[in-house]
Amino acid sequence: MSVVWLNGPVGAGKSTLAYSLRALVHPISAVALLDEDAVKQAVSDATQEPSDDDAAAVGGLCGMALVLAQQGFVVVVSASDTAASVLAWNRANLPGYREIYLRASPDTIKHRNRRRRPNDPPVPPQQSRPRPAVLRPIAAPTPDPDLTIDMDNPEPPELIAFRVAVLIPEYVVAAAGAAGYDPHRLRRGA
C-alpha cells in the first residue's frame, strides 16, 4: 500500500505520467489512479453541482487515496499545484507516500497544451467554449519531493514511469521476487 502523488503545474504532463505509471505497475500490483480533473468531473456529474473549490477537491483526493491505500492498492494521484499544507498532511498520514514534482516552464506548458495526439478523443462542444482565464501563481517546487522531473527536457513517459516506479516499495519487492531475490530479506534490508 503506497501513494504516489504527482504534483506540478497544469499541463506539465502529470496525467500522461500517471497513466504510464499505472500501465507499468499494474501487472505487479493493483493500482488505483486518481486524476484531479477526472475526480472533479465525476463528482460534479454525480451531484449535478459544479464546484470550483480546489481545496475541497484536493482534500477529497487525499481522503480517497488513504482509503484505497489501506485496501492494498498502489494509489497514483495526479493533482495540480498542491498546497504545501496538503503535502504536509500527505507526508504525515498516507502510507508509503512518495511525492514527485514535475517542473515545467511556461513555454513547455504552452507547447504541451497546443499539441494534440492522434488518439486523443475529440473535445466535446461544451468544453470547447473559452473559459474565463484564472490567473494562478506558478507554484514553486514542494519543499522536499522524493523526485523532481524536468519536463522541459523530458524522457519518454515510459522511462519516467520506470524512474518513479522504483520508489514504490511494492513494485521493488515484486520485481525483486520476479528476479529471484528473497522479498523478505529485501524488506528487512538484509
Secondary structure by P-SEA (a helix, b strand, c coil): cbbbbbbbcccccaaaaaaaaaaaacccbbbbbbbaaaaaaaaaaaacccccaaaaaaaaaaaaaaaaaaaccbbbbbbccccaaaaaaaaacccbbbbbbbbbcaaaaaaaaaccccccccccccccccccbbbbccccccccccccccccccccaaaaaaaaaaacaaaaaaaaaaacccaaaaaacc
